[in-house]
């Protein structure tokens, strides 16, 4: 058996991941990452990475009889996750902070520090599976479709896959909680954190106003327009909007209006009806591959937002970026969000960030 470093957030999933590895006979070391997200106000203590999480992780580690360490990654987390989050909204896009956290901060840092502690492998409580074979390691969706988290892991370096273990990936959430209760772990019935950990108020505009200049274009008023250029209103800053959003738009239309596009160079927020939200051509940049990349003409399954069903698609262009034609138009395809590609056996091929979306009839 190997010596395994387990990322323990203080939640039930990572607690059970550590317990399963102990049961399997591994030499387990628990670690919790101290990020920016709980320094400042009492509300931060309740987030997934907060003070309560650190203390719960330590209590679980004590109950399992394993050592527990706290790693301070505040500087890396701020650079890789928070700064990117602010930059993306400032450019009119909608980011995935959990993708950056996992890919740029969590696993790479754990591997480096784990080696210093003599650990051979890294584990976490993510609901994904990893298959290790002589020809290479593959990342697959978690067994529980309601909890699958493969969408958040496409951007990690492929070289990390042979070192990773995901003990709860073969379980359902109910089975994980049942196992935690059997072991009398204090996290057994702990509720899940739903908010972005560094935005505990739930209002990301508060963070943008703190980190952007007051005169930044993203925070300045601008026109609300239809696609034909007709001005139909004014907004207080395009950073408050994302594609598909309805809240915050003026009324008085014969049908509900939604955000179709954000144009940061003109500060325009483009709105239209629900039918105008559907797109079937997607351009994707910032590609990362966890398997051999597809080629032009290949059929893949593309997931364009968390909890959305994957849709069949055809690769029509690929170089440093990629274009997909979707089998069916999808609602509110948002620039900045992740597009993750799978094969028919639910293996993660890789992914990237959505750059733009359009309709074939208009291309």
Order of alpha helices (4+ residues) and beta strands (2+ residues): beta-alpha-beta-alpha-beta-alpha-alpha-alpha-alpha-beta-beta-beta-beta-alpha-alpha-beta-beta-beta-beta-beta-beta-beta-beta-beta-beta
